[in-house]
């Protein structure tokens, strides 16, 4: 028996395990495959981005920005975060008013932001097509290796006394008197709980909670592309776009990551994903349209093998289900949960230990859906 049981070995499961164990609380984590196997895995690095994030998440991102630069010190590992700054490119004149409003909002909610003129922007990113008129710039944004960060959290959790079991798939919750008393695995093993259960398995949370709560989320296999080494990589910052489905990141070895939200195809039987050639071509075409110097770019890795849980309104559900008194759930990250993970994990642990919902998590309650 354990006091706290965590289902899911992604960044949230590993981070909450460390936050609890480092405070002296007993915790065990179970993961169906291995640490960072799901949405916290995959090629390249992830954006640590406040720019153009949902306004309800911006206070969390402000807190995360304070935590990321020294996170590696707290986890006793190599540096994880690189501050590159993020540019949200504005190509259509009609998007300028919204960009100005966005700058005002982000500054008010704790994220220093500037609207760059065409001259300032092209000095920072000389490889851009001249048609890009402006950009919303967040100098505090950057990138971090998501798999390395997740594994660092897990290693630190183990050092703090947490137990981690990989290769254990949760099948169902065993409930008595509105409390989960155990989680049963597909192998028939029962993991008994004396305290709290944390359902942090991202794409698996809805199914586990299904008999008690119908979460308005679903799973999607987002596409990630990694180029072959480039002789001259024109991308200098973390880059997004106001209307194109496009995100660009410099990667090690003179490579470029291209993503932004295009979808692959998921095989539910094999539990694997694959990219769609037309979507790969469209993603590359958008990158070339913005950076003409990328013409002829070749893709080395195309990946759609990591399911992401998406919520109805595009922000996560972080709550305690009304029907299960000792459960915490966090899911529906919609591809944006990575950057706020250090802040949310710390707040979830505090909620568990202090029995009071932190104010920063209030906007993510399930009750917002009625």
C-alpha positions in Angstrom: 0.0 0.0 0.0 1.1 3.6 -0.7 -0.2 6.9 0.6 -0.1 8.7 -2.8 -0.4 6.9 -6.1 0.4 8.6 -9.4 -0.8 7.1 -12.7 1.3 8.4 -15.6 5.1 8.8 -16.1 5.1 11.9 -18.2 6.4 15.3 -17.1 3.4 15.8 -14.8 3.6 12.4 -13.1 7.3 12.6 -12.6 7.2 16.2 -11.4 4.4 15.7 -8.9 6.2 12.6 -7.6 9.3 14.7 -7.0 7.4 17.6 -5.4 5.6 15.2 -3.0 8.6 13.0 -2.2 10.9 15.9 -1.6 8.5 17.1 1.0 8.6 13.8 2.8 5.3 12.4 1.6 5.1 8.7 0.5 4.4 8.3 -3.2 4.5 5.6 -5.9 4.2 6.2 -9.6 3.1 3.6 -12.2 3.6 4.0 -16.0 2.3 1.8 -18.8 5.5 1.9 -20.8 8.5 3.9 -19.6 9.2 7.4 -18.3 8.5 10.0 -21.0 7.0 7.5 -23.4 3.9 9.5 -24.3 3.4 13.2 -25.0 6.4 14.0 -22.9 8.6 12.1 -25.4 9.4 12.4 -29.0 12.1 14.2 -31.1 13.7 17.6 -30.5 12.9 20.1 -27.8 9.6 21.8 -26.8 8.8 25.5 -26.6 8.6 27.1 -23.2 6.2 29.7 -24.5 4.0 32.4 -22.9 3.4 34.2 -26.2 -0.2 33.9 -27.5 -1.1 31.5 -24.7 -4.7 31.5 -23.4 -5.1 34.3 -20.9 -6.1 32.0 -18.1 -2.7 30.2 -18.4 -0.6 33.4 -18.4 -0.3 33.7 -14.6 0.9 30.1 -14.5 3.4 30.8 -17.3 4.7 33.8 -15.3 5.4 31.5 -12.4 6.9 28.9 -14.7 9.3 31.5 -16.2 10.6 32.1 -12.7 11.2 28.3 -12.2 12.7 27.2 -15.5 16.1 28.9 -15.4 17.2 27.2 -12.1 15.2 24.0 -12.5 18.3 22.0 -13.4 19.9 23.1 -10.1 17.0 21.9 -8.1 17.0 18.5 -9.9 20.8 18.2 -9.8 21.2 17.7 -13.5 22.6 19.4 -16.6 20.9 22.7 -17.8 17.5 22.0 -19.3 16.2 25.4 -20.4 17.6 27.7 -23.1 16.1 31.3 -23.3 15.8 32.1 -27.0 12.9 34.5 -27.1 9.8 33.8 -29.1 8.5 35.7 -32.1 4.8 35.4 -33.2 4.9 36.6 -36.8 2.2 38.9 -38.2 1.9 38.5 -42.0 -1.6 39.9 -42.6 -2.3 43.6 -41.9 -5.7 42.6 -40.4 -4.0 40.8 -37.6 -2.1 43.9 -36.3 -4.9 45.2 -34.0 -5.2 41.8 -32.3 -1.4 41.7 -31.9 -1.5 45.1 -30.2 -4.2 43.9 -27.8 -2.2 40.8 -27.1 0.9 42.8 -26.2 -1.2 44.8 -23.7 -2.7 41.7 -22.2 0.5 39.8 -21.7 2.3 42.7 -20.1 -0.6 43.1 -17.7 -0.5 39.4 -16.7 3.2 39.3 -16.0 4.8 38.4 -19.3 7.1 41.2 -20.7 6.1 41.6 -24.4 6.8 44.0 -27.2 5.4 44.6 -30.7 8.2 44.7 -33.1 8.1 46.9 -36.2 9.1 45.5 -39.6 12.6 47.0 -39.3 13.2 45.6 -35.8 11.9 42.2 -36.8 14.0 41.8 -39.9 17.1 42.9 -38.1 16.5 40.1 -35.6 15.5 37.5 -38.2 17.1 38.6 -41.5 16.0 35.4 -43.2 12.3 36.2 -43.1 10.3 37.0 -46.2 9.8 40.8 -46.6 6.0 40.4 -46.4 6.1 39.8 -42.6 5.1 43.2 -41.3 5.5 42.8 -37.5 5.9 40.3 -34.7 4.8 40.0 -31.0 8.1 39.3 -29.1 8.4 37.6 -25.7 12.2 37.7 -24.8 11.6 35.4 -21.7 10.4 32.5 -23.8 12.7 29.6 -24.8 13.0 25.9 -25.3 13.8 22.8 -23.2 14.4 19.1 -23.8 11.1 17.6 -22.7 12.3 14.0 -22.4 15.4 14.9 -20.5 13.4 17.1 -18.2 10.9 14.3 -17.5 13.7 11.8 -16.8 15.4 14.3 -14.5 12.2 14.8 -12.5 11.9 11.0 -12.2 15.5 10.5 -11.1 15.2 13.2 -8.5 11.9 11.7 -7.3 13.6 8.3 -6.8 16.4 10.0 -4.9 13.9 11.6 -2.7 12.3 8.3 -1.8 9.5 7.8 -4.4 8.9 4.4 -6.0 8.5 4.1 -9.7 7.1 1.1 -11.6 7.3 1.0 -15.4 5.4 -1.4 -17.6 2.3 -1.3 -15.5 -0.9 -0.3 -17.3 -3.8 0.9 -15.1 -7.1 -0.8 -16.1 -9.7 0.4 -13.6 -10.3 2.2 -10.4 -11.6 0.3 -7.4 -14.0 2.5 -5.4 -15.7 2.3 -2.0 -17.7 5.0 -0.4 -16.7 7.6 -3.1 -13.0 7.0 -2.5 -10.6 5.1 -4.7 -9.0 2.4 -2.6 -6.9 0.8 -5.3 -5.9 0.9 -9.0 -6.0 -2.4 -10.8 -3.6 -3.1 -13.6 -4.2 -5.1 -16.8 -2.1 -7.8 -15.2 -4.5 -8.0 -12.3 -2.3 -6.4 -9.7 -4.0 -4.0 -7.2 -2.1 -0.9 -6.1 -3.8 0.0 -2.8 -4.0 3.6 -1.7 -4.4 5.0 1.8 -4.3 8.7 0.7 -4.7 10.3 -2.7 -4.7 9.2 -6.3 -3.3 11.5 -9.1 -4.5 10.7 -12.6 -1.9 12.3 -14.8 -1.7 9.9 -17.6 -2.8 12.5 -20.2 -4.4 10.5 -23.0 -5.6 7.8 -20.6 -7.3 9.9 -18.0 -10.7 10.1 -19.7 -11.1 6.3 -20.0 -10.1 5.7 -16.4 -12.6 8.2 -15.1 -15.3 7.3 -17.6 -17.6 5.4 -15.2 -17.9 8.5 -12.9 -17.2 11.5 -15.1 -17.3 12.3 -18.8 -14.5 14.6 -19.5 -14.9 16.9 -22.6 -11.5 15.9 -24.0 -10.2 13.7 -26.8 -6.8 12.5 -28.1 -4.9 13.7 -31.2 -1.5 12.7 -32.7 0.2 16.0 -33.5 2.9 16.0 -36.1 6.6 16.9 -35.4 9.2 17.1 -38.1 13.0 17.3 -37.8 15.1 18.4 -40.8 18.4 17.0 -42.0 21.3 19.2 -41.1 21.2 22.6 -42.8 24.2 24.4 -44.3 22.7 27.7 -43.2 19.8 27.6 -40.7 18.0 31.0 -41.0 15.9 30.6 -37.9 17.4 32.4 -34.9 14.5 32.4 -32.3 11.6 30.2 -31.3 9.1 31.2 -34.0 5.3 31.0 -34.3 2.8 32.5 -36.7 -0.4 34.4 -36.3 -2.4 32.5 -39.0 -0.2 29.7 -40.4 -0.1 26.3 -38.6 3.6 26.7 -38.0 6.1 26.6 -35.2 9.9 26.6 -35.8 12.8 25.8 -33.4 16.5 25.5 -33.9 17.8 22.0 -33.0 21.2 20.6 -32.3 23.3 19.6 -35.3 22.1 22.5 -37.5 18.7 20.9 -37.7 15.3 22.6 -37.6 12.1 21.4 -36.0 8.8 22.1 -37.8 5.5 21.7 -35.9 2.6 23.8 -35.0 -0.5 21.5 -34.8 -0.8 19.6 -38.0 -2.1 16.0 -37.4 -0.9 12.5 -38.1 -3.0 9.3 -38.2 -3.4 7.1 -35.1 -3.8 3.4 -35.1 -5.8 2.5 -32.0 -5.1 -1.2 -32.3 -1.3 -0.9 -32.5 -1.3 2.2 -30.4 1.0 3.9 -32.8 0.9 7.0 -35.0 2.2 7.9 -38.4 2.5 11.1 -40.3 0.5 11.9 -43.4 2.6 12.9 -46.5 0.3 15.7 -47.5 0.4 17.2 -44.0 4.2 16.9 -43.9 4.4 18.7 -47.3 2.0 21.4 -46.1 4.1 22.0 -42.9 7.3 22.3 -44.9 5.6 24.6 -47.5 4.5 27.0 -44.7 8.1 27.1 -43.4 9.5 27.9 -46.8 6.9 30.6 -47.4 8.1 32.4 -44.3 11.8 31.6 -44.7 12.6 31.3 -48.4 16.1 30.2 -47.6 14.6 26.9 -46.5 13.8 25.9 -50.0 15.0 22.4 -50.7 14.9 21.4 -47.0 14.8 17.7 -46.4 13.0 15.9 -43.5 15.0 13.4 -41.5 12.4 12.5 -38.8 8.6 12.7 -39.1 6.8 11.7 -35.9 3.1 11.5 -34.9 3.6 8.7 -32.3 2.8 10.7 -29.2 -0.9 11.2 -28.4 -1.9 14.5 -26.8 -5.2 15.1 -24.9 -7.1 18.1 -26.2 -9.9 19.8 -24.2 -13.0 21.5 -25.5 -11.9 25.0 -24.8 -8.2 24.5 -25.4 -6.9 24.7 -21.8 -6.4 21.8 -19.3 -8.7 20.4 -16.7 -7.0 20.4 -13.3 -9.4 19.5 -10.5 -10.7 17.0 -8.0 -13.7 15.1 -9.5 -16.8 15.8 -7.4 -17.7 12.1 -7.3 -14.3 10.7 -6.0 -13.1 12.4 -2.8 -9.4 11.4 -2.9 -8.6 11.9 -6.6 -6.7 14.7 -8.4 -6.8 14.9 -12.2 -4.9 16.9 -14.7 -5.4 16.4 -18.4 -6.5 18.1 -21.7 -3.2 20.0 -22.1 -4.0 20.6 -25.8 -0.3 20.6 -26.7 0.5 23.5 -24.4 1.0 21.9 -21.0 4.7 21.3 -21.2 5.8 24.9 -20.5 3.7 25.4 -17.4 4.6 21.9 -15.9 7.0 23.1 -13.2 4.4 25.6 -11.9 1.4 23.3 -12.1 3.2 20.3 -10.5 4.3 22.5 -7.5 0.7 23.8 -7.1 -0.8 20.3 -7.3 1.5 19.1 -4.6 0.6 22.1 -2.5 -3.1 21.4 -3.0 -2.6 17.8 -1.9 -0.6 18.7 1.2 -2.5 21.8 2.3 -6.0 20.7 1.3 -6.8 24.0 -0.4 -7.1 24.7 -4.1 -4.4 27.2 -5.1 -5.9 30.3 -6.7 -3.9 30.0 -9.9 -5.6 26.6 -10.6 -9.1 27.9 -10.1 -9.7 28.7 -13.8 -9.1 25.1 -14.7 -11.9 23.5 -12.7 -14.2 21.0 -14.4 -17.2 23.1 -13.2 -16.4 25.6 -16.0 -18.3 23.2 -18.4 -21.4 23.4 -16.3 
